[in-house]
Amino acid sequence: MEVLNAAQNKYSHYVGVKFHYSTHAYFFGFKDLELKIGDKVVVETTHGPELGEIGFEPISINQYKSLLELKPIIRKATDVDIELHDINLKDAEFALELCKNEVKKLNMDMNLISCEYTLDKGKVIFSYVADERVDFRELLKVLASKLHTRIELRQIGSRDKAKLIGGIGLCGLPLCCATFLNEFDGISINRAKNQMLAINIPKLSGHCGKLLCCLKYEDDAYSDLKKDFPPVGTKVFIDKVEYEVTAINVVSKMVKIDNPNDSKFLPLDEFIKQTHYRVKKFEENRPEKEEDGQLKNGKNKKKDNEKNKVVQ
């Protein structure tokens, strides 16, 4: 709440700003500026001043709901700012090659990904990926003597690397992390199991080598849909013949049931009609009550008992 109040007192509007190294739009606040889509602006970031481009129309600060602190838009970019930015891009390419050569000479186990200067050239930032902690004190000495500015070496993870580089996903679209994802959630293999996907790790992994972020998009929907279906392994009876539920498809709403002599594919409605299966939702960890004809824990105890008597 304090962050929101401070933003409302300090700015009149906020807007999304895009940078050359990312397709994301980052929010910045401003006051007493006439801005429109496509305008070049100088903004204050955590690294220092940077040049960006307005990504969409300004929005009233009263609609800002995030708890993240808004950094300011310093000014509209001048011709000098734009020219300096272009020079910095070329100098960053040179600095990156220089750093790569020094890393090779020092035989350091690190993979350089990108390099960028702040607009005022007060700092140069190198991003790299490494499996273990890297001692780059000697590298810093060499770079400082040749670049004559503050140097920051920032280690990033494999997901951040994919976000920076970008690419095309298995779906044929640009990577989610490079377009709209602002943060990474933990993705568990249980999400794939919940969606009844084949557990093939290479096919379930993205460019970063981690499990696909998109596994979370439909996970809640699958959980809700599965509430209407019998769990796999449930024992049911049709015309006094026992079957076991061996598979379900929540999209086509089909249920597969098997026994040693027969196999059936039934629409969910037909399955419920023939087996008299009823879904009963219980509170978590609450004991289930037995009712006539009600399946409990995947088994119809009453009919199981009748069957046992016949066998005896």
Secondary structure, 3 states (H helix, E strand, C coil): CHHHHHHHHHCCEEEEEECCCCCCEEEEEECCCCCCCCCEEEEECCCCEEEEEECCCCEEHHHCCCCCCCEEEEEECCHHHHHHHHHHHHHHHHHHHHHHHHHHHCCCCCEEEEEEECCCCCEEEEEEECCCCCCCHHHHHHHHHHHCCEEEEEECCHHHHHHHHCCECCCCCECHHHCCCCCCCCCCHHHHHHCCCCCCHHHHECCCCCECHHHHCCHHHHHHHHCCCCCCCCEEEECCEEEEEEEEECCCCEEEEEECCEEEEEEHHHHHHHHCCCCCCCCCCCCCCCCCCCCECCECHHHHHHHHHHHC
